[in-house]
């Protein structure tokens, strides 16, 4: 999602060394063609998670005239909540797994990526849902103006158009659907062949 959002003209590429959208798109296409199924875009050693103590300083390397997209899991946001509170104009997308289909996708990815089956135990599924959903249900953390939940099952489809439309509308962005669909097609093909 972060890579697709970074296609919008108002959002900086997720690598500070990249200066043009064309260069960024070429880098993403190369990444999706060569990465394995679960690899997130990583700018070598320079890619930091929001739980890294140097993360806030990493933001300064990005073009401050543009917005930037950062990724993390629910625990990352808990660990970095104070740093996040310092950032202006925050907006969140939460990938939710509140449907049986989404939960099955998460369980299958756990098995494929980590070769574990912790989420076969329904307690851990509920605990994980609680950790993720609290960022959106607790209005002291987020409110409807800045949060946009997306069900995981909506990402695991060939046509990503409805998700891009939802994000564009919610955050007043203009993510180019053709470019997003091209990248999503490369990503999705690896999900369905493994």
C-alpha positions in Angstrom: 0.0 0.0 0.0 2.8 2.5 0.9 4.4 2.0 -2.5 1.1 2.5 -4.3 0.3 5.6 -2.3 3.8 7.0 -3.1 2.7 7.1 -6.8 0.6 10.2 -6.0 2.4 13.4 -7.1 2.1 15.0 -3.7 3.9 12.1 -1.9 7.6 11.8 -2.0 9.2 8.5 -3.2 10.0 6.2 -0.3 13.7 6.4 -1.0 15.3 9.8 -0.3 17.9 9.3 -3.1 15.2 9.1 -5.8 14.3 12.5 -7.2 11.7 11.8 -9.9 8.5 9.8 -10.1 9.7 8.1 -13.3 12.9 6.9 -11.5 10.7 5.8 -8.5 8.3 3.8 -10.7 11.1 2.1 -12.5 12.7 1.2 -9.2 9.4 -0.2 -7.9 8.8 -2.3 -11.1 12.3 -3.7 -10.8 11.6 -4.5 -7.1 8.3 -6.2 -7.8 9.8 -8.2 -10.7 12.8 -9.4 -8.6 11.6 -9.6 -5.0 10.1 -12.7 -3.3 6.5 -12.7 -2.3 6.8 -11.1 1.1 9.5 -8.6 0.6 8.6 -5.1 1.4 10.4 -2.3 -0.5 13.6 -1.7 1.4 16.1 1.0 0.7 19.1 -1.1 1.7 20.2 -0.2 5.2 18.5 3.1 5.1 14.9 1.8 5.5 13.8 2.2 9.0 10.7 1.1 10.8 8.7 3.5 13.0 10.0 1.5 16.0 13.6 2.5 15.2 14.9 5.3 17.5 16.3 7.1 14.5 13.1 7.0 12.5 12.0 10.5 13.3 15.4 11.8 12.0 15.1 9.7 8.9 12.0 11.7 7.9 14.2 14.8 7.6 15.9 13.2 4.6 12.7 13.2 2.6 11.5 16.2 0.5 9.7 18.3 3.1 7.6 19.9 0.4 5.8 16.6 -0.1 4.1 14.2 2.2 5.7 10.9 3.0 4.4 7.4 3.7 5.8 5.2 6.5 4.8 1.7 7.3 4.7 -0.4 10.4 2.7 -3.0 12.3 0.5 -2.2 15.3 3.2 -2.8 17.9 5.6 -0.4 16.0 3.0 2.3 16.4 2.6 1.6 20.1 6.4 1.7 20.6 6.7 5.0 18.7 3.4 6.6 19.8 5.3 9.6 21.3 7.3 10.2 18.2 4.1 9.9 16.1 2.4 12.5 18.3 5.0 15.0 17.3 4.3 14.7 13.5 1.9 17.1 11.9 -1.0 16.1 9.6 -0.9 12.3 10.3 -3.2 10.0 8.4 -3.5 6.3 8.8 -4.5 3.3 6.6 -5.1 0.2 8.6 -5.1 -3.2 6.9 -7.8 -5.0 8.8 -8.6 -8.7 8.9 -12.1 -8.7 10.3 -13.7 -11.1 7.8 -13.1 -14.9 7.6 -11.6 -14.5 4.2 -9.1 -11.9 5.4 -8.2 -14.1 8.4 -7.6 -17.0 6.1 -5.3 -14.9 4.0 -3.3 -13.8 7.1 -3.1 -17.4 8.3 -1.8 -18.6 4.9 0.7 -15.8 4.7 2.0 -16.7 8.2 2.5 -20.3 7.1 4.1 -19.4 3.8 6.4 -16.7 5.1 7.3 -18.0 8.6 6.4 -21.6 8.3 4.4 -21.3 11.6 0.8 -21.7 12.4 0.3 -19.6 15.5 -2.9 -18.1 14.0 -4.6 -21.5 14.0 -5.3 -20.7 17.6 -8.3 -18.4 17.6 -7.1 -16.6 20.7 -4.1 -15.3 18.9 -6.2 -14.2 16.0 -8.5 -12.2 18.3 -5.5 -10.7 20.1 -3.9 -9.6 16.9 -7.2 -8.1 15.7 -7.5 -6.2 19.0 -3.9 -4.8 18.6 -4.6 -3.6 15.1 -8.2 -2.4 15.5 -7.6 -0.3 18.6 -5.8 2.3 16.5 -9.1 2.9 14.7 -11.7 2.3 17.3 -10.1 4.4 20.0 -10.9 7.9 18.9 -8.2 9.4 21.1 -5.7 7.7 18.7 -7.4 8.3 15.4 -10.6 9.7 14.2 -12.6 9.2 11.0 -11.0 12.2 9.3 -7.5 10.7 9.4 -8.1 6.9 9.3 -9.0 4.7 6.5 -9.4 0.9 7.2 -9.0 -1.5 4.3 -9.9 -5.1 4.6 -7.0 -7.4 3.6 -9.2 -9.5 1.3 -9.7 -6.3 -0.8 -6.0 -6.3 -1.6 -5.8 -10.0 -2.7 -7.8 -9.4 -5.9 -6.6 -8.8 -9.5 -8.2 -5.4 -9.8 -7.0 -2.9 -7.1 -9.2 -0.1 -8.5 -11.7 0.0 -5.7 -9.0 0.3 -3.0 -7.2 3.0 -4.9 -10.5 4.9 -5.4 -11.2 4.6 -1.6 -7.8 6.0 -0.7 -7.9 8.7 -3.3 -11.3 9.9 -2.1 -10.6 9.6 1.6 -7.2 11.4 1.5 -7.9 13.7 -1.5 -5.1 12.0 -3.5 -4.7 11.3 -7.2 -2.9 7.9 -7.2 -2.7 7.0 -10.9 -4.9 3.9 -11.3 -3.0 2.6 -14.3 0.4 2.7 -12.6 -1.0 1.3 -9.3 -2.7 -1.5 -11.2 0.6 -2.3 -13.1 2.5 -2.6 -9.8 -0.3 -4.5 -8.1 -0.5 -7.0 -10.9 3.2 -7.8 -10.5 2.8 -8.2 -6.7 -0.5 -10.2 -6.9 1.0 -12.6 -9.4 3.6 -13.7 -6.8 0.9 -14.1 -4.2 -1.2 -16.4 -6.3 1.7 -18.6 -7.4 3.0 -19.5 -4.0 
